Amino acid sequence: MNKSGLLLIAIGLALLAHNLGWLSWQWLSVWWPLILIVAGVWSIIANRSSNSGKHTAPGPDRQS
């Protein structure tokens, strides 16, 4: 699944909600470091879980 597309959609929806007056950015000035930390941890966990099922078969230059 392409996560970058979902991220762009989420950013677009947030900006649209702000322009329509549905969303206030006051909370963002306080919580933006936590949002970055959560995004980083989520990225690491997602990367590990997607690589955990991959097994490399020994090739001609690898010893098993």
Phi and psi in radians as a Rosetta constraint file:
Dihedral C 1 N 2 CA 2 C 2 CIRCULARHARMONIC -1.474 0.35
Dihedral N 2 CA 2 C 2 N 3 CIRCULARHARMONIC 1.830 0.35
Dihedral C 2 N 3 CA 3 C 3 CIRCULARHARMONIC -1.333 0.35
Dihedral N 3 CA 3 C 3 N 4 CIRCULARHARMONIC -0.451 0.35
Dihedral C 3 N 4 CA 4 C 4 CIRCULARHARMONIC -1.172 0.35
Dihedral N 4 CA 4 C 4 N 5 CIRCULARHARMONIC -0.609 0.35
Dihedral C 4 N 5 CA 5 C 5 CIRCULARHARMONIC -1.140 0.35
Dihedral N 5 CA 5 C 5 N 6 CIRCULARHARMONIC -0.734 0.35
Dihedral C 5 N 6 CA 6 C 6 CIRCULARHARMONIC -1.136 0.35
Dihedral N 6 CA 6 C 6 N 7 CIRCULARHARMONIC -0.637 0.35
Dihedral C 6 N 7 CA 7 C 7 CIRCULARHARMONIC -1.136 0.35
Dihedral N 7 CA 7 C 7 N 8 CIRCULARHARMONIC -0.746 0.35
Dihedral C 7 N 8 CA 8 C 8 CIRCULARHARMONIC -1.109 0.35
Dihedral N 8 CA 8 C 8 N 9 CIRCULARHARMONIC -0.687 0.35
Dihedral C 8 N 9 CA 9 C 9 CIRCULARHARMONIC -1.119 0.35
Dihedral N 9 CA 9 C 9 N 10 CIRCULARHARMONIC -0.767 0.35
Dihedral C 9 N 10 CA 10 C 10 CIRCULARHARMONIC -1.108 0.35
Dihedral N 10 CA 10 C 10 N 11 CIRCULARHARMONIC -0.739 0.35
Dihedral C 10 N 11 CA 11 C 11 CIRCULARHARMONIC -1.125 0.35
Dihedral N 11 CA 11 C 11 N 12 CIRCULARHARMONIC -0.749 0.35
Dihedral C 11 N 12 CA 12 C 12 CIRCULARHARMONIC -1.082 0.35
Dihedral N 12 CA 12 C 12 N 13 CIRCULARHARMONIC -0.738 0.35
Dihedral C 12 N 13 CA 13 C 13 CIRCULARHARMONIC -1.132 0.35
Dihedral N 13 CA 13 C 13 N 14 CIRCULARHARMONIC -0.692 0.35
Dihedral C 13 N 14 CA 14 C 14 CIRCULARHARMONIC -1.132 0.35
Dihedral N 14 CA 14 C 14 N 15 CIRCULARHARMONIC -0.750 0.35
Dihedral C 14 N 15 CA 15 C 15 CIRCULARHARMONIC -1.168 0.35
Dihedral N 15 CA 15 C 15 N 16 CIRCULARHARMONIC -0.671 0.35
Dihedral C 15 N 16 CA 16 C 16 CIRCULARHARMONIC -1.115 0.35
Dihedral N 16 CA 16 C 16 N 17 CIRCULARHARMONIC -0.768 0.35
Dihedral C 16 N 17 CA 17 C 17 CIRCULARHARMONIC -1.089 0.35
Dihedral N 17 CA 17 C 17 N 18 CIRCULARHARMONIC -0.649 0.35
Dihedral C 17 N 18 CA 18 C 18 CIRCULARHARMONIC -1.166 0.35
Dihedral N 18 CA 18 C 18 N 19 CIRCULARHARMONIC -0.758 0.35
Dihedral C 18 N 19 CA 19 C 19 CIRCULARHARMONIC -1.140 0.35
Dihedral N 19 CA 19 C 19 N 20 CIRCULARHARMONIC -0.552 0.35
Dihedral C 19 N 20 CA 20 C 20 CIRCULARHARMONIC -1.472 0.35
Dihedral N 20 CA 20 C 20 N 21 CIRCULARHARMONIC -0.065 0.35
Dihedral C 20 N 21 CA 21 C 21 CIRCULARHARMONIC 1.455 0.35
Dihedral N 21 CA 21 C 21 N 22 CIRCULARHARMONIC 0.232 0.35
Dihedral C 21 N 22 CA 22 C 22 CIRCULARHARMONIC -1.511 0.35
Dihedral N 22 CA 22 C 22 N 23 CIRCULARHARMONIC -0.281 0.35
Dihedral C 22 N 23 CA 23 C 23 CIRCULARHARMONIC -2.314 0.35
Dihedral N 23 CA 23 C 23 N 24 CIRCULARHARMONIC 2.352 0.35
Dihedral C 23 N 24 CA 24 C 24 CIRCULARHARMONIC -1.836 0.35
Dihedral N 24 CA 24 C 24 N 25 CIRCULARHARMONIC 2.498 0.35
Dihedral C 24 N 25 CA 25 C 25 CIRCULARHARMONIC -1.647 0.35
Dihedral N 25 CA 25 C 25 N 26 CIRCULARHARMONIC 0.106 0.35
Dihedral C 25 N 26 CA 26 C 26 CIRCULARHARMONIC -1.081 0.35
Dihedral N 26 CA 26 C 26 N 27 CIRCULARHARMONIC -0.691 0.35
Dihedral C 26 N 27 CA 27 C 27 CIRCULARHARMONIC -1.155 0.35
Dihedral N 27 CA 27 C 27 N 28 CIRCULARHARMONIC -0.501 0.35
Dihedral C 27 N 28 CA 28 C 28 CIRCULARHARMONIC -1.195 0.35
Dihedral N 28 CA 28 C 28 N 29 CIRCULARHARMONIC -0.560 0.35
Dihedral C 28 N 29 CA 29 C 29 CIRCULARHARMONIC -1.149 0.35
Dihedral N 29 CA 29 C 29 N 30 CIRCULARHARMONIC -0.382 0.35
Dihedral C 29 N 30 CA 30 C 30 CIRCULARHARMONIC -1.671 0.35
Dihedral N 30 CA 30 C 30 N 31 CIRCULARHARMONIC -0.710 0.35
Dihedral C 30 N 31 CA 31 C 31 CIRCULARHARMONIC -1.736 0.35
Dihedral N 31 CA 31 C 31 N 32 CIRCULARHARMONIC 0.043 0.35
Dihedral C 31 N 32 CA 32 C 32 CIRCULARHARMONIC -1.094 0.35
Dihedral N 32 CA 32 C 32 N 33 CIRCULARHARMONIC -0.579 0.35
Dihedral C 32 N 33 CA 33 C 33 CIRCULARHARMONIC -1.134 0.35
Dihedral N 33 CA 33 C 33 N 34 CIRCULARHARMONIC -0.686 0.35
Dihedral C 33 N 34 CA 34 C 34 CIRCULARHARMONIC -1.140 0.35
Dihedral N 34 CA 34 C 34 N 35 CIRCULARHARMONIC -0.650 0.35
Dihedral C 34 N 35 CA 35 C 35 CIRCULARHARMONIC -1.090 0.35
Dihedral N 35 CA 35 C 35 N 36 CIRCULARHARMONIC -0.740 0.35
Dihedral C 35 N 36 CA 36 C 36 CIRCULARHARMONIC -1.137 0.35
Dihedral N 36 CA 36 C 36 N 37 CIRCULARHARMONIC -0.704 0.35
Dihedral C 36 N 37 CA 37 C 37 CIRCULARHARMONIC -1.111 0.35
Dihedral N 37 CA 37 C 37 N 38 CIRCULARHARMONIC -0.814 0.35
Dihedral C 37 N 38 CA 38 C 38 CIRCULARHARMONIC -1.095 0.35
Dihedral N 38 CA 38 C 38 N 39 CIRCULARHARMONIC -0.726 0.35
Dihedral C 38 N 39 CA 39 C 39 CIRCULARHARMONIC -1.106 0.35
Dihedral N 39 CA 39 C 39 N 40 CIRCULARHARMONIC -0.691 0.35
Dihedral C 39 N 40 CA 40 C 40 CIRCULARHARMONIC -1.165 0.35
Dihedral N 40 CA 40 C 40 N 41 CIRCULARHARMONIC -0.779 0.35
Dihedral C 40 N 41 CA 41 C 41 CIRCULARHARMONIC -1.111 0.35
Dihedral N 41 CA 41 C 41 N 42 CIRCULARHARMONIC -0.739 0.35
Dihedral C 41 N 42 CA 42 C 42 CIRCULARHARMONIC -1.082 0.35
Dihedral N 42 CA 42 C 42 N 43 CIRCULARHARMONIC -0.706 0.35
Dihedral C 42 N 43 CA 43 C 43 CIRCULARHARMONIC -1.123 0.35
Dihedral N 43 CA 43 C 43 N 44 CIRCULARHARMONIC -0.740 0.35
Dihedral C 43 N 44 CA 44 C 44 CIRCULARHARMONIC -1.125 0.35
Dihedral N 44 CA 44 C 44 N 45 CIRCULARHARMONIC -0.801 0.35
Dihedral C 44 N 45 CA 45 C 45 CIRCULARHARMONIC -1.122 0.35
Dihedral N 45 CA 45 C 45 N 46 CIRCULARHARMONIC -0.737 0.35
Dihedral C 45 N 46 CA 46 C 46 CIRCULARHARMONIC -1.134 0.35
Dihedral N 46 CA 46 C 46 N 47 CIRCULARHARMONIC -0.668 0.35
Dihedral C 46 N 47 CA 47 C 47 CIRCULARHARMONIC -1.183 0.35
Dihedral N 47 CA 47 C 47 N 48 CIRCULARHARMONIC -0.725 0.35
Dihedral C 47 N 48 CA 48 C 48 CIRCULARHARMONIC -1.156 0.35
Dihedral N 48 CA 48 C 48 N 49 CIRCULARHARMONIC -0.730 0.35
Dihedral C 48 N 49 CA 49 C 49 CIRCULARHARMONIC -1.216 0.35
Dihedral N 49 CA 49 C 49 N 50 CIRCULARHARMONIC -0.555 0.35
Dihedral C 49 N 50 CA 50 C 50 CIRCULARHARMONIC -1.334 0.35
Dihedral N 50 CA 50 C 50 N 51 CIRCULARHARMONIC -0.458 0.35
Dihedral C 50 N 51 CA 51 C 51 CIRCULARHARMONIC -1.568 0.35
Dihedral N 51 CA 51 C 51 N 52 CIRCULARHARMONIC -0.240 0.35
Dihedral C 51 N 52 CA 52 C 52 CIRCULARHARMONIC -1.218 0.35
Dihedral N 52 CA 52 C 52 N 53 CIRCULARHARMONIC -0.468 0.35
Dihedral C 52 N 53 CA 53 C 53 CIRCULARHARMONIC -1.549 0.35
Dihedral N 53 CA 53 C 53 N 54 CIRCULARHARMONIC -0.070 0.35
Dihedral C 53 N 54 CA 54 C 54 CIRCULARHARMONIC -1.597 0.35
Dihedral N 54 CA 54 C 54 N 55 CIRCULARHARMONIC 2.202 0.35
Dihedral C 54 N 55 CA 55 C 55 CIRCULARHARMONIC -2.095 0.35
Dihedral N 55 CA 55 C 55 N 56 CIRCULARHARMONIC 2.331 0.35
Dihedral C 55 N 56 CA 56 C 56 CIRCULARHARMONIC -1.658 0.35
Dihedral N 56 CA 56 C 56 N 57 CIRCULARHARMONIC 2.250 0.35
Dihedral C 56 N 57 CA 57 C 57 CIRCULARHARMONIC -1.404 0.35
Dihedral N 57 CA 57 C 57 N 58 CIRCULARHARMONIC 2.543 0.35
Dihedral C 57 N 58 CA 58 C 58 CIRCULARHARMONIC -1.113 0.35
Dihedral N 58 CA 58 C 58 N 59 CIRCULARHARMONIC 2.273 0.35
Dihedral C 58 N 59 CA 59 C 59 CIRCULARHARMONIC -1.692 0.35
Dihedral N 59 CA 59 C 59 N 60 CIRCULARHARMONIC -3.000 0.35
Dihedral C 59 N 60 CA 60 C 60 CIRCULARHARMONIC -1.149 0.35
Dihedral N 60 CA 60 C 60 N 61 CIRCULARHARMONIC -0.423 0.35
Dihedral C 60 N 61 CA 61 C 61 CIRCULARHARMONIC -1.739 0.35
Dihedral N 61 CA 61 C 61 N 62 CIRCULARHARMONIC 0.086 0.35
Dihedral C 61 N 62 CA 62 C 62 CIRCULARHARMONIC -1.941 0.35
Dihedral N 62 CA 62 C 62 N 63 CIRCULARHARMONIC 2.506 0.35
Dihedral C 62 N 63 CA 63 C 63 CIRCULARHARMONIC -1.686 0.35
Dihedral N 63 CA 63 C 63 N 64 CIRCULARHARMONIC 2.433 0.35
